[in-house]
Amino acid sequence: MSYWTSEDNVAGKPGTALFIILPTIGCYRFRINEACYMCAYPTAAPKVRWSQEAIVDYVREALRKIEGKKGPFAVRMFTSGSFLDNGELKPETRRRIFELLAGMEDVEEIVIESRSELIRYDAVKELAEIVTDKHFEVAIGLETANDDIADVSINKGNTFEDFVKAAEITHEAGAKVKAYLLLKPIFLSERDGIEDVKESIIKAEPYTDTFSINITDIQKGTLYERLWEKKEYRPPWLWSAVEVLLWAKKRFPDKRILSDPVGAGSKRGPHNCLTDYDRTIGRAIKKFSATQDISHIENLKPECRERWEYIVENGLLDWQLVTW
């Protein structure tokens, strides 16, 4: 398990985020052999179950990383599953973690993750009432607002209506909603991947405070990896991510639009032509995400852009590509 800090957007302004991977048993869908096709995070969950007391101690240890340092800070907690799953974290454990955060003045934002079906009014309200003076957000893995894509390309096990219900419960309980959207699930062309995210943003916007665009990367042991190895799937072009982020921020300027291009410029991550400039674009996306200033991604050098434009304009599927 691990924790680290990174430049990020904190409640709408530049700051530092502390990311904490909590050592829980991970996603219940993984344990019943119904994991999302792109996700390998639960494989990193501890093989020996940690006690709830040990998990609280671990959070306390992680928080020392930002003690005495200049904020503002966001604390973003991941479990490789759902923070609101009682099988991973007991209600008392969640309360104790939030009580630790409530006493930290420079922590202005708190983010937890949960699947839609595990979001309950009482559970969210209890936490919201502990941190009333902070930006508290529940991140939900919507991935796409298209139920067919969610089923066939992701194996999500949720519908868009499930997301809407969870988002409404979250708002009623006093927290904000972050929607995770997946850029380019398998079986979609580059063009269709871009359009799916745009359509999903339009559909989910009334229920969402923050959008986080997750640019697909290839995780080990997944169906996505098997298709990638057969050259039947290519991770998204970075130009596709830039296109989506620019469009989203211009279309919905009051919404927070975030993205962390994991593995940018590598074969397994989002990339253009695998030159050094790919990493420059990745850094520009992170800078935009932290500041919400589109100038960081608006005037990038158009390296390799013509090839991307041809693929998008013609709707080519990944297995049709001569260049990879």
C-alpha positions as CSV (number, residue, x, y, z in Angstrom):
1,M,0.0,0.0,0.0
2,S,1.2,3.6,-0.5
3,Y,0.5,7.3,-0.3
4,W,2.0,10.2,-2.2
5,T,1.5,13.9,-2.9
6,S,1.0,15.7,-6.3
7,E,0.2,19.1,-7.6
8,D,-3.6,19.1,-8.1
9,N,-6.8,21.1,-8.0
10,V,-8.1,21.6,-4.5
11,A,-11.7,22.8,-4.2
12,G,-11.3,24.8,-7.4
13,K,-7.8,26.3,-6.9
14,P,-4.2,25.0,-7.4
15,G,-2.9,23.1,-4.4
16,T,-1.5,19.7,-3.4
17,A,-3.4,16.4,-3.2
18,L,-2.4,13.6,-0.8
19,F,-3.4,10.3,-2.4
20,I,-3.9,7.4,0.1
21,I,-4.4,3.8,-1.0
22,L,-6.2,2.2,1.9
23,P,-5.3,-1.5,2.6
24,T,-8.8,-3.0,2.4
25,I,-9.8,-6.3,0.7
26,G,-10.8,-4.4,-2.4
27,C,-13.8,-4.4,-4.8
28,Y,-16.5,-6.9,-4.1
29,R,-17.1,-7.3,-7.9
30,F,-13.6,-8.5,-8.3
31,R,-14.1,-11.1,-5.5
32,I,-17.2,-12.5,-7.3
33,N,-15.3,-12.7,-10.7
34,E,-17.3,-9.7,-12.1
35,A,-14.5,-7.1,-12.2
36,C,-14.6,-4.3,-14.7
37,Y,-12.7,-5.4,-17.8
38,M,-10.0,-2.6,-17.6
39,C,-9.4,-2.8,-13.9
40,A,-6.6,-4.6,-12.1
41,Y,-6.5,-2.5,-8.9
42,P,-8.0,-5.1,-6.6
43,T,-5.1,-7.5,-7.4
44,A,-2.9,-5.1,-5.3
45,A,-5.2,-5.5,-2.3
46,P,-3.6,-7.1,0.7
47,K,-3.7,-10.9,0.7
48,V,-4.0,-10.8,4.5
49,R,-6.9,-8.7,5.9
50,W,-5.9,-5.7,7.9
51,S,-7.7,-4.9,11.1
52,Q,-9.9,-1.7,11.0
53,E,-7.6,-0.3,13.7
54,A,-4.6,-0.8,11.6
55,I,-6.3,1.0,8.7
56,V,-7.0,4.0,10.8
57,D,-3.3,4.0,12.0
58,Y,-2.2,3.8,8.4
59,V,-4.3,6.9,7.5
60,R,-2.8,8.7,10.5
61,E,0.7,7.8,9.2
62,A,-0.1,9.1,5.7
63,L,-1.5,12.4,7.0
64,R,1.9,13.1,8.6
65,K,3.2,13.6,5.0
66,I,1.4,17.0,4.9
67,E,1.6,18.0,8.5
68,G,3.4,21.4,8.9
69,K,3.4,22.0,5.2
70,K,1.7,24.8,3.2
71,G,-1.7,24.0,1.8
72,P,-4.3,24.0,0.5
73,F,-4.6,20.2,0.5
74,A,-7.0,17.7,-0.8
75,V,-7.0,14.2,0.6
76,R,-8.2,11.6,-1.9
77,M,-8.7,8.1,-0.5
78,F,-8.9,5.0,-2.7
79,T,-9.6,1.4,-1.5
80,S,-9.3,-0.5,-4.9
81,G,-13.0,-0.8,-4.2
82,S,-15.6,1.3,-2.5
83,F,-15.0,3.5,0.6
84,L,-18.7,3.0,1.5
85,D,-18.6,-0.8,1.3
86,N,-19.1,-2.0,4.9
87,G,-17.1,-5.2,3.9
88,E,-14.1,-3.0,3.3
89,L,-14.5,-0.2,5.9
90,K,-16.8,-0.4,8.9
91,P,-18.9,2.7,9.6
92,E,-16.9,3.4,12.8
93,T,-13.6,3.2,10.8
94,R,-15.0,5.7,8.3
95,R,-16.1,8.1,11.1
96,R,-12.7,7.9,12.8
97,I,-10.9,8.7,9.5
98,F,-13.1,11.7,8.9
99,E,-12.6,12.9,12.4
100,L,-8.9,13.0,11.8
101,L,-9.4,15.0,8.6
102,A,-11.9,17.4,10.3
103,G,-9.1,18.6,12.7
104,M,-6.8,19.5,9.8
105,E,-7.4,23.2,8.9
106,D,-5.3,23.1,5.7
107,V,-7.2,20.1,4.3
108,E,-9.9,21.9,2.2
109,E,-11.1,19.0,0.1
110,I,-11.8,15.3,0.8
111,V,-12.6,12.7,-1.9
112,I,-13.8,9.2,-1.5
113,E,-14.8,6.6,-4.1
114,S,-17.8,4.3,-4.2
115,R,-19.8,2.2,-6.7
116,S,-23.3,3.6,-7.2
117,E,-25.2,0.7,-5.5
118,L,-23.2,1.2,-2.3
119,I,-24.1,4.8,-1.8
120,R,-26.6,5.2,1.1
121,Y,-28.0,8.5,2.4
122,D,-27.2,7.8,6.1
123,A,-23.6,6.8,5.3
124,V,-22.8,9.9,3.3
125,K,-24.7,12.3,5.6
126,E,-22.9,11.0,8.6
127,L,-19.5,11.8,7.0
128,A,-20.7,15.2,5.6
129,E,-21.7,16.3,9.0
130,I,-18.2,15.6,10.4
131,V,-16.5,17.9,7.7
132,T,-19.1,20.6,7.2
133,D,-16.5,23.2,6.5
134,K,-14.7,21.2,3.7
135,H,-15.4,20.4,0.1
136,F,-16.5,16.8,0.4
137,E,-16.9,14.8,-2.8
138,V,-18.0,11.3,-3.5
139,A,-16.4,10.0,-6.7
140,I,-18.6,7.5,-8.7
141,G,-17.3,5.4,-11.5
142,L,-19.9,6.2,-14.2
143,E,-17.4,5.4,-17.0
144,T,-20.0,6.1,-19.7
145,A,-23.6,7.2,-19.8
146,N,-24.3,4.6,-22.5
147,D,-25.6,1.4,-20.9
148,D,-24.6,-0.8,-23.8
149,I,-21.0,0.3,-23.7
150,A,-21.0,0.0,-19.9
151,D,-22.1,-3.6,-20.3
152,V,-20.2,-4.9,-23.3
153,S,-17.0,-2.8,-23.1
154,I,-16.6,-2.4,-19.3
155,N,-18.7,-5.0,-17.5
156,K,-19.7,-2.2,-15.1
157,G,-22.7,-3.8,-13.5
158,N,-24.4,-0.4,-13.2
159,T,-26.7,1.6,-15.4
160,F,-26.9,5.4,-16.0
161,E,-30.0,5.4,-13.9
162,D,-28.1,3.8,-11.0
163,F,-25.6,6.7,-11.2
164,V,-28.4,9.3,-11.3
165,K,-30.0,7.8,-8.2
166,A,-26.6,7.7,-6.4
167,A,-25.8,11.3,-7.3
168,E,-29.1,12.5,-6.1
169,I,-28.7,10.7,-2.8
170,T,-25.2,12.1,-2.4
171,H,-26.4,15.7,-3.0
172,E,-29.3,15.3,-0.6
173,A,-26.9,14.0,2.1
174,G,-24.7,17.2,1.8
175,A,-21.8,16.0,-0.4
176,K,-20.7,16.8,-3.9
177,V,-20.5,14.4,-6.9
178,K,-17.5,13.6,-9.0
179,A,-18.1,11.4,-12.1
180,Y,-15.3,9.3,-13.5
181,L,-15.6,8.8,-17.3
182,L,-13.5,6.4,-19.3
183,L,-12.0,7.7,-22.5
184,K,-12.1,5.0,-25.2
185,P,-13.4,1.7,-23.8
186,I,-12.6,-1.4,-25.9
187,F,-14.5,-2.0,-29.1
188,L,-14.8,1.7,-29.8
189,S,-12.9,3.6,-32.5
190,E,-11.0,6.7,-31.5
191,R,-13.7,8.9,-32.9
192,D,-16.5,6.9,-31.0
193,G,-14.4,7.0,-27.8
194,I,-14.3,10.8,-28.0
195,E,-18.0,11.2,-28.8
196,D,-19.0,8.8,-26.0
197,V,-17.2,10.9,-23.4
198,K,-18.8,14.1,-24.8
199,E,-22.2,12.6,-24.8
200,S,-21.7,11.2,-21.3
201,I,-20.7,14.6,-20.0
202,I,-23.8,16.3,-21.5
203,K,-26.1,13.6,-20.0
204,A,-24.4,13.5,-16.5
205,E,-23.8,17.2,-16.2
206,P,-27.0,18.0,-14.2
207,Y,-26.0,15.5,-11.5
208,T,-22.3,16.2,-11.4
209,D,-20.0,18.8,-9.8
210,T,-16.7,17.5,-11.0
211,F,-15.8,15.4,-14.0
212,S,-12.6,13.3,-14.0
213,I,-11.6,12.0,-17.4
214,N,-9.8,8.7,-17.0
215,I,-7.7,8.1,-20.1
216,T,-7.5,4.4,-20.5
217,D,-4.2,2.7,-19.7
218,I,-3.4,-1.0,-20.0
219,Q,-3.4,-2.8,-16.7
220,K,-1.9,-6.3,-16.3
221,G,-4.2,-9.4,-16.4
222,T,-7.2,-7.6,-17.9
223,L,-9.2,-8.2,-21.0
224,Y,-7.9,-4.8,-22.2
225,E,-4.4,-6.2,-22.0
226,R,-5.3,-9.3,-24.0
227,L,-6.8,-7.2,-26.8
228,W,-3.8,-4.8,-26.7
229,E,-1.4,-7.7,-27.0
230,K,-3.2,-8.9,-30.1
231,K,-3.1,-5.3,-31.5
232,E,-6.9,-5.1,-31.4
233,Y,-6.9,-2.2,-29.0
234,R,-4.7,0.9,-28.7
235,P,-4.8,3.2,-25.7
236,P,-6.3,6.6,-26.6
237,W,-4.2,9.3,-28.4
238,L,-3.2,12.2,-26.1
239,W,-4.8,14.4,-28.8
240,S,-8.1,12.8,-28.0
241,A,-7.7,13.7,-24.3
242,V,-6.8,17.3,-25.2
243,E,-9.9,17.5,-27.5
244,V,-12.2,16.2,-24.8
245,L,-10.8,18.4,-22.1
246,L,-10.9,21.6,-24.2
247,W,-14.4,20.9,-25.3
248,A,-15.7,20.1,-21.8
249,K,-14.2,23.2,-20.2
250,K,-15.5,25.5,-22.9
251,R,-18.9,23.9,-22.9
252,F,-19.2,23.8,-19.1
253,P,-16.9,26.5,-17.7
254,D,-18.3,26.3,-14.2
255,K,-17.6,22.6,-13.9
256,R,-14.3,21.3,-12.6
257,I,-12.7,19.1,-15.3
258,L,-9.9,16.9,-14.1
259,S,-7.6,14.3,-15.7
260,D,-4.5,12.5,-14.7
261,P,-2.9,10.9,-17.8
262,V,-1.4,7.8,-16.1
263,G,1.4,6.4,-18.2
264,A,1.3,9.2,-20.8
265,G,3.8,8.7,-23.5
266,S,4.3,4.9,-22.9
267,K,3.0,2.1,-25.0
268,R,0.6,1.0,-22.2
269,G,-0.6,4.5,-21.6
270,P,-2.2,7.2,-23.7
271,H,0.2,8.3,-26.4
272,N,0.6,9.9,-29.7
273,C,3.7,8.8,-31.7
274,L,5.8,7.8,-28.6
275,T,8.1,10.8,-28.9
276,D,9.4,12.9,-26.0
277,Y,6.7,15.4,-26.8
278,D,4.1,13.0,-25.6
279,R,5.3,13.5,-22.0
280,T,5.2,17.2,-22.5
281,I,1.5,16.9,-23.4
282,G,0.9,14.7,-20.4
283,R,2.5,17.4,-18.1
284,A,0.3,20.0,-19.8
285,I,-2.8,18.0,-19.1
286,K,-1.8,17.8,-15.4
287,K,-1.2,21.5,-15.3
288,F,-4.6,22.2,-16.9
289,S,-6.2,19.9,-14.4
290,A,-4.6,21.7,-11.4
291,T,-5.3,25.2,-12.6
292,Q,-8.4,24.8,-14.9
293,D,-6.6,27.2,-17.3
294,I,-7.1,25.9,-20.9
295,S,-4.1,27.9,-22.1
296,H,-1.9,25.0,-20.9
297,I,-3.5,22.7,-23.5
298,E,-4.7,25.1,-26.1
299,N,-1.5,26.0,-28.0
300,L,0.4,22.7,-28.0
301,K,2.8,22.0,-30.8
302,P,0.8,19.9,-33.4
303,E,3.3,17.0,-33.5
304,C,1.7,13.9,-34.9
305,R,-1.7,15.6,-35.0
306,E,-2.3,15.0,-38.7
307,R,-2.1,11.2,-38.2
308,W,-4.6,11.4,-35.3
309,E,-7.0,13.6,-37.3
310,Y,-7.0,11.1,-40.2
311,I,-7.8,8.2,-37.9
312,V,-10.6,10.2,-36.2
313,E,-12.1,11.7,-39.3
314,N,-12.3,8.3,-41.0
315,G,-13.6,6.5,-37.9
316,L,-10.8,3.8,-38.1
317,L,-10.9,1.0,-35.7
318,D,-7.7,0.0,-33.9
319,W,-7.3,-3.3,-35.8
320,Q,-7.3,-1.3,-39.0
321,L,-4.3,0.8,-38.1
322,V,-1.0,0.2,-39.9
323,T,0.8,2.5,-37.5
324,W,0.5,1.8,-33.8
